[in-house]
């Protein structure tokens, strides 16, 4: 069964990745890493709530969100194949 994502989940994960990249540009400090950790917590909470609300596996939702953000070409290909498979039914 295809995993359903919301635009909000993708945007939150994109914000987390951007905050991570920013945090890692300089030496470690709790102050520099705090925005990343906060963004990650918001994203994780949203993933958990989305999984519950849509009756999907939390693990699968998180994996799909990360694939969409970290490897958009592979995600697009996966979605194309899912659409082709659904069209054949």
C-alpha positions as CSV (number, residue, x, y, z in Angstrom):
1,X,0.0,0.0,0.0
2,X,1.5,3.4,-1.0
3,X,2.4,5.7,1.9
4,X,0.4,9.0,1.9
5,X,2.3,12.1,2.9
6,X,1.3,15.7,3.4
7,X,3.1,18.7,2.1
8,X,3.5,19.8,5.7
9,X,5.5,16.7,6.6
10,X,7.8,17.3,3.7
11,X,8.3,21.0,4.5
12,X,9.0,20.1,8.2
13,X,11.6,17.6,7.1
14,X,13.2,20.1,4.7
15,X,13.4,22.6,7.6
16,X,15.1,20.0,9.7
17,X,17.7,19.2,7.0
18,X,18.3,22.9,6.5
19,X,18.7,23.4,10.3
20,X,21.1,20.5,10.4
21,X,23.3,21.8,7.6
22,X,23.4,25.2,9.4
23,X,24.3,23.7,12.7
24,X,27.1,21.7,11.2
25,X,28.8,24.6,9.4
26,X,30.7,25.6,12.5
27,X,32.0,24.0,15.7
28,X,29.6,22.3,18.0
29,X,27.8,24.3,20.6
30,X,24.5,23.6,22.2
31,X,23.2,27.0,21.1
32,X,24.1,26.4,17.5
33,X,22.5,22.9,17.4
34,X,19.3,23.9,19.3
35,X,17.4,25.0,16.2
36,X,18.2,21.7,14.5
37,X,17.1,19.6,17.5
38,X,13.9,21.6,17.8
39,X,13.1,21.3,14.1
40,X,13.8,17.5,14.3
41,X,11.4,17.2,17.3
42,X,8.6,19.1,15.5
43,X,9.1,16.9,12.4
44,X,9.1,13.7,14.5
45,X,6.0,14.7,16.3
46,X,4.2,15.5,13.1
47,X,5.2,12.2,11.6
48,X,3.9,10.3,14.6
49,X,0.6,12.2,14.5
50,X,0.2,11.8,10.7
51,X,0.8,8.0,11.0
52,X,-1.8,7.7,13.7
53,X,-4.3,9.9,11.9
54,X,-3.9,8.0,8.6
55,X,-3.5,4.5,10.2
56,X,-0.1,4.0,8.6
57,X,3.1,2.6,10.1
58,X,5.1,5.4,11.7
59,X,8.4,3.8,10.5
60,X,7.0,3.7,6.9
61,X,5.9,7.3,7.1
62,X,9.2,8.5,8.4
63,X,11.1,6.5,5.7
64,X,8.9,7.9,3.0
65,X,9.4,11.5,4.2
66,X,13.1,11.1,4.4
67,X,13.2,9.6,0.9
68,X,11.1,12.4,-0.5
69,X,13.4,15.1,1.0
70,X,16.8,13.5,0.8
71,X,16.4,11.7,-2.6
72,X,13.6,13.4,-4.5
73,X,14.5,11.7,-7.8
74,X,14.2,8.2,-6.3
75,X,11.0,9.3,-4.6
76,X,9.5,10.6,-7.9
77,X,10.5,7.3,-9.6
78,X,8.8,5.3,-6.8
79,X,5.7,7.4,-7.1
80,X,5.6,7.0,-10.9
81,X,5.9,3.2,-10.5
82,X,3.1,3.2,-7.9
83,X,0.9,5.2,-10.3
84,X,1.6,2.8,-13.1
85,X,0.8,-0.2,-11.0
86,X,-2.5,1.4,-9.8
87,X,-3.4,2.2,-13.4
88,X,-3.1,-1.4,-14.4
89,X,-5.6,-2.6,-11.8
